[in-house]
Amino acid sequence: MSTTSNSSTAPATPSRTFEEVPSFNIDKFISASRPLDLSGIRLEDAAKYPLSPSEVRVMRYMQDTEFYTVHYMKALMETHALADNEARAFMVCWGYEECFHGRALARIQEVCGHEPSRRSIDEFARPRKSTEVLQDFGGRLLSFLSKDFLATHMTWGAINELTAIHAYSRLAELSANPIVDQVMRRIVKDERRHFAFYYQQGKRRLQHSVLAQRMASLSLKALWEPVGGSMAPTEDRDFVGAYLFGDESGRARLAEVDSTIAKLPGMEWFNLVSKHTNEGTRRCLAAGTPMHRPERTASTGD
């Protein structure tokens, strides 16, 4: 989910024309799309290594976030993304792959003797909140009024996918369970492909239009929250951020996300991932929430 940087901002990239930005190879992406590659990994072996309560809480949140992808996909497919051949094809494969990530996270919990989360299942069954209905309607309306609004969705997706890359990488680094380590690293490989699509799409669309840059900036400043935050209680979101990114190494990962997104046209100001996650960490610590990071005896890698 990778090298780290201590800088939270990045210098603006030289201006380039829209045509000069390379397109995403959607045919290659589709050809490579598949269920999560677990070859050579026996998930049942995860039972040999206990999971800490903190790890279980984090994995449940991640599981829910993966299964909740379909809500984001639904909102995006109700915009001009549906008319975009690349975006439409990507969304189908993306939702398929994210589902297998959620299934793997749930299976690890099960073999280790823990009940997987049911929150994502319950979320699909409950009536939509009025705020969710308004947000979806607003997105459709803005998309209808201007195709430039699709740049906001693509930039938003790039932020969330890059955050997921670092979140899974951190869980792999922190876990004393070698199966968790290996599976998280496999998930990261998929998330990197997803991020590449969103980032290239966002870059092309933002570079094409100053209006797109302004719409994206306004929307992100007003509405963005850490991935998974819309379906989970604030205390759960804060805990996950504190567990994964609450130390020096974690904060460097957050800064790397910010600096990468800040390279997009019009996003030089971007610092939201560090800002929101660090604020959540402070709330978690102030509340005295118990947190346990297991001691690793060796690096397993993949």
C-alpha positions as CSV (number, residue, x, y, z in Angstrom):
1,M,0.0,0.0,0.0
2,S,6.7,2.1,-0.8
3,T,8.9,4.7,0.1
4,T,8.1,7.5,2.5
5,S,8.6,11.2,2.5
6,N,8.7,13.7,5.3
7,S,7.3,16.5,3.1
8,S,3.6,17.1,3.1
9,T,3.6,19.3,0.1
10,A,5.1,19.1,-3.3
11,P,6.1,21.7,-5.9
12,A,3.7,22.2,-8.7
13,T,4.5,20.2,-11.8
14,P,5.3,22.0,-15.0
15,S,2.2,22.8,-17.1
16,R,1.5,20.3,-19.9
17,T,-1.3,20.1,-22.4
18,F,-4.2,17.7,-21.9
19,E,-3.1,15.7,-25.0
20,E,0.4,15.1,-23.6
21,V,-0.9,13.1,-20.5
22,P,-0.7,9.4,-21.3
23,S,-3.9,7.5,-21.2
24,F,-4.7,4.6,-19.0
25,N,-4.3,1.2,-20.7
26,I,-7.8,-0.1,-20.0
27,D,-7.4,-3.2,-22.2
28,K,-4.3,-4.2,-20.2
29,F,-6.2,-3.6,-16.9
30,I,-9.2,-5.7,-18.0
31,S,-6.9,-8.5,-19.1
32,A,-5.2,-8.5,-15.7
33,S,-8.5,-8.3,-13.7
34,R,-9.0,-11.3,-11.5
35,P,-9.9,-12.4,-8.0
36,L,-7.3,-11.6,-5.4
37,D,-4.2,-13.6,-6.1
38,L,-3.8,-15.9,-3.0
39,S,-1.6,-18.5,-4.8
40,G,0.9,-20.0,-2.4
41,I,-1.0,-18.7,0.7
42,R,-3.0,-21.0,3.0
43,L,-5.5,-18.7,4.8
44,E,-6.1,-21.4,7.3
45,D,-2.5,-21.0,8.6
46,A,-3.5,-17.6,9.9
47,A,-5.1,-19.5,12.8
48,K,-1.6,-20.4,14.1
49,Y,-0.9,-16.7,14.9
50,P,-3.4,-14.8,17.1
51,L,-4.8,-11.5,16.1
52,S,-4.8,-8.7,18.6
53,P,-8.2,-7.0,19.4
54,S,-6.8,-3.9,17.7
55,E,-5.9,-5.8,14.5
56,V,-9.4,-7.3,14.4
57,R,-11.0,-3.9,14.8
58,V,-8.9,-2.5,11.9
59,M,-9.6,-5.5,9.7
60,R,-13.3,-5.2,10.2
61,Y,-13.2,-1.6,9.2
62,M,-11.2,-2.5,6.1
63,Q,-13.6,-5.3,5.2
64,D,-16.6,-3.0,5.4
65,T,-14.8,-0.4,3.3
66,E,-14.1,-2.9,0.6
67,F,-17.7,-4.2,0.5
68,Y,-19.0,-0.6,0.6
69,T,-17.2,0.1,-2.7
70,V,-20.5,-0.7,-4.5
71,H,-22.1,2.5,-3.1
72,Y,-19.3,4.7,-4.5
73,M,-19.5,2.8,-7.8
74,K,-23.3,3.3,-7.9
75,A,-22.9,7.1,-7.3
76,L,-20.2,7.4,-10.0
77,M,-22.1,5.3,-12.6
78,E,-25.1,7.8,-12.2
79,T,-22.9,10.6,-13.6
80,H,-21.2,11.2,-16.9
81,A,-18.8,8.3,-16.0
82,L,-21.4,5.9,-17.5
83,A,-20.9,7.4,-20.9
84,D,-17.1,7.1,-20.6
85,N,-15.9,3.8,-22.1
86,E,-12.8,3.6,-20.0
87,A,-14.5,4.6,-16.7
88,R,-17.4,2.2,-17.3
89,A,-15.2,-0.7,-18.0
90,F,-12.9,0.1,-15.1
91,M,-15.8,0.3,-12.6
92,V,-17.0,-3.2,-13.3
93,C,-13.6,-4.7,-12.8
94,W,-12.8,-2.5,-9.8
95,G,-16.0,-3.5,-7.9
96,Y,-15.3,-7.1,-8.7
97,E,-11.7,-7.0,-7.3
98,E,-12.6,-5.0,-4.2
99,C,-15.2,-7.6,-3.3
100,F,-12.6,-10.3,-3.2
101,H,-10.4,-8.1,-0.9
102,G,-13.3,-7.9,1.5
103,R,-13.9,-11.6,1.3
104,A,-10.2,-12.3,2.1
105,L,-10.3,-10.0,5.1
106,A,-13.4,-11.6,6.4
107,R,-12.0,-15.1,5.9
108,I,-8.8,-14.3,7.9
109,Q,-11.0,-13.1,10.8
110,E,-13.0,-16.3,10.7
111,V,-10.1,-18.7,10.7
112,C,-8.6,-16.8,13.6
113,G,-11.8,-17.3,15.6
114,H,-13.3,-13.8,15.2
115,E,-16.7,-12.8,13.8
116,P,-16.4,-10.7,10.6
117,S,-18.1,-7.4,10.6
118,R,-21.8,-7.2,9.5
119,R,-21.8,-3.4,9.2
120,S,-21.5,-3.4,5.4
121,I,-24.3,-5.9,5.1
122,D,-26.5,-3.9,7.4
123,E,-25.7,-0.7,5.5
124,F,-27.2,-2.2,2.3
125,A,-30.4,-3.1,4.2
126,R,-31.0,0.2,5.9
127,P,-32.9,3.1,4.3
128,R,-30.7,5.8,2.8
129,K,-30.0,8.8,5.0
130,S,-31.3,12.1,3.8
131,T,-27.8,13.5,3.6
132,E,-26.7,10.6,1.4
133,V,-29.7,11.1,-0.9
134,L,-28.9,14.8,-1.2
135,Q,-25.2,14.1,-1.9
136,D,-26.0,11.6,-4.6
137,F,-28.5,14.0,-6.2
138,G,-26.1,16.9,-6.0
139,G,-23.4,14.8,-7.7
140,R,-25.8,13.8,-10.5
141,L,-27.0,17.4,-10.9
142,L,-23.5,18.9,-11.1
143,S,-22.4,16.1,-13.5
144,F,-25.4,17.0,-15.7
145,L,-24.5,20.7,-15.6
146,S,-20.8,20.2,-16.3
147,K,-18.8,17.2,-17.4
148,D,-15.9,18.7,-15.6
149,F,-17.4,17.5,-12.3
150,L,-16.2,14.0,-13.2
151,A,-12.7,15.2,-12.4
152,T,-13.8,15.6,-8.8
153,H,-14.9,11.9,-8.6
154,M,-11.6,10.8,-10.2
155,T,-9.5,12.9,-7.8
156,W,-11.5,11.6,-4.9
157,G,-10.9,8.1,-6.0
158,A,-7.2,8.6,-6.4
159,I,-7.0,10.0,-2.8
160,N,-8.9,7.0,-1.4
161,E,-7.0,4.4,-3.4
162,L,-3.6,5.8,-2.4
163,T,-4.7,6.0,1.2
164,A,-5.7,2.3,1.0
165,I,-2.3,1.4,-0.4
166,H,-0.6,2.8,2.6
167,A,-3.2,1.5,5.0
168,Y,-2.7,-2.1,3.9
169,S,1.1,-1.7,3.7
170,R,1.1,-0.4,7.3
171,L,-1.1,-3.3,8.5
172,A,1.3,-5.7,6.9
173,E,4.2,-4.1,8.6
174,L,2.6,-4.0,12.0
175,S,1.1,-7.5,12.1
176,A,2.9,-10.4,13.7
177,N,0.7,-12.8,11.7
178,P,2.6,-13.8,8.6
179,I,-0.5,-14.6,6.7
180,V,-2.0,-11.2,7.3
181,D,1.3,-9.8,6.1
182,Q,1.3,-11.7,2.9
183,V,-2.4,-11.1,2.1
184,M,-2.2,-7.4,2.7
185,R,0.8,-7.2,0.3
186,R,-1.2,-9.0,-2.3
187,I,-4.1,-6.6,-1.9
188,V,-1.7,-3.7,-2.2
189,K,-0.8,-4.9,-5.7
190,D,-4.4,-4.6,-6.8
191,E,-4.8,-1.2,-5.1
192,R,-1.8,0.2,-7.0
193,R,-3.6,-0.7,-10.3
194,H,-6.8,1.0,-9.1
195,F,-4.9,4.1,-8.0
196,A,-3.1,4.3,-11.4
197,F,-6.5,4.6,-13.2
198,Y,-8.0,7.3,-10.9
199,Y,-4.8,9.3,-10.8
200,Q,-4.4,9.4,-14.6
201,Q,-8.0,10.1,-15.1
202,G,-7.9,12.9,-12.5
203,K,-4.8,14.4,-14.0
204,R,-6.1,14.4,-17.5
205,R,-9.4,16.0,-16.5
206,L,-8.0,18.5,-14.1
207,Q,-5.3,19.6,-16.6
208,H,-8.0,20.1,-19.2
209,S,-10.1,22.6,-17.3
210,V,-9.6,25.3,-14.7
211,L,-13.3,24.9,-13.8
212,A,-12.7,21.3,-13.1
213,Q,-9.8,22.3,-10.7
214,R,-12.0,24.7,-8.9
215,M,-14.9,22.3,-8.6
216,A,-12.7,19.6,-7.3
217,S,-11.0,21.9,-4.7
218,L,-14.3,23.2,-3.4
219,S,-15.9,19.7,-3.2
220,L,-12.9,18.2,-1.4
221,K,-12.5,21.0,1.1
222,A,-16.2,20.9,1.9
223,L,-17.0,17.1,1.8
224,W,-14.0,14.9,1.8
225,E,-13.4,12.6,4.8
226,P,-11.0,9.6,5.3
227,V,-12.0,6.5,3.3
228,G,-14.7,4.5,5.1
229,G,-15.8,7.4,7.2
230,S,-19.2,7.7,5.7
231,M,-20.3,4.3,6.8
232,A,-18.6,3.9,10.2
233,P,-18.8,5.7,13.5
234,T,-16.2,8.5,14.0
235,E,-14.5,6.6,16.8
236,D,-13.9,3.6,14.6
237,R,-12.4,5.8,11.9
238,D,-10.3,7.6,14.4
239,F,-9.0,4.3,15.9
240,V,-8.0,2.9,12.5
241,G,-6.1,6.1,11.6
242,A,-4.4,6.1,15.0
243,Y,-3.4,2.4,14.8
244,L,-2.0,2.6,11.3
245,F,-0.6,6.1,11.1
246,G,-0.2,7.3,14.7
247,D,3.6,7.0,14.8
248,E,6.4,8.8,12.9
249,S,6.4,6.2,10.1
250,G,2.7,6.4,9.8
251,R,2.6,10.2,9.6
252,A,5.3,10.1,6.9
253,R,2.9,7.8,4.9
254,L,0.1,10.3,5.2
255,A,2.5,13.1,4.1
256,E,3.4,11.0,1.1
257,V,-0.3,10.7,0.1
258,D,-0.8,14.5,0.4
259,S,2.4,15.3,-1.6
260,T,1.4,12.9,-4.4
261,I,-2.1,14.4,-4.7
262,A,-0.7,17.9,-4.5
263,K,1.1,17.2,-7.8
264,L,-2.3,17.1,-9.6
265,P,-3.2,20.3,-11.5
266,G,-4.9,22.8,-9.1
267,M,-4.3,20.6,-6.0
268,E,-1.1,22.3,-4.8
269,W,-3.0,23.1,-1.6
270,F,-3.9,19.5,-0.7
271,N,-3.2,18.4,2.9
272,L,-6.5,16.7,3.8
273,V,-5.3,13.2,4.5
274,S,-2.8,14.2,7.1
275,K,-5.1,16.9,8.5
276,H,-8.1,14.7,9.1
277,T,-6.2,11.5,10.1
278,N,-4.0,13.3,12.6
279,E,-7.0,15.1,14.1
280,G,-8.7,11.7,14.5
281,T,-5.6,10.3,16.1
282,R,-5.5,13.1,18.7
283,R,-9.2,12.4,19.5
284,C,-8.4,8.7,19.9
285,L,-5.5,9.3,22.2
286,A,-7.4,11.9,24.2
287,A,-10.2,9.4,24.8
288,G,-7.6,6.9,26.2
289,T,-8.7,4.2,23.8
290,P,-6.8,0.9,24.4
291,M,-4.5,0.0,21.5
292,H,-2.1,-2.9,21.1
293,R,0.4,-3.4,18.3
294,P,1.8,-6.9,18.4
295,E,5.6,-7.4,18.4
296,R,6.9,-8.8,15.2
297,T,9.6,-11.5,15.5
298,A,10.6,-11.5,11.8
299,S,9.7,-9.9,8.5
300,T,7.8,-12.2,6.3
301,G,7.2,-10.2,3.1
302,D,5.8,-11.7,0.0
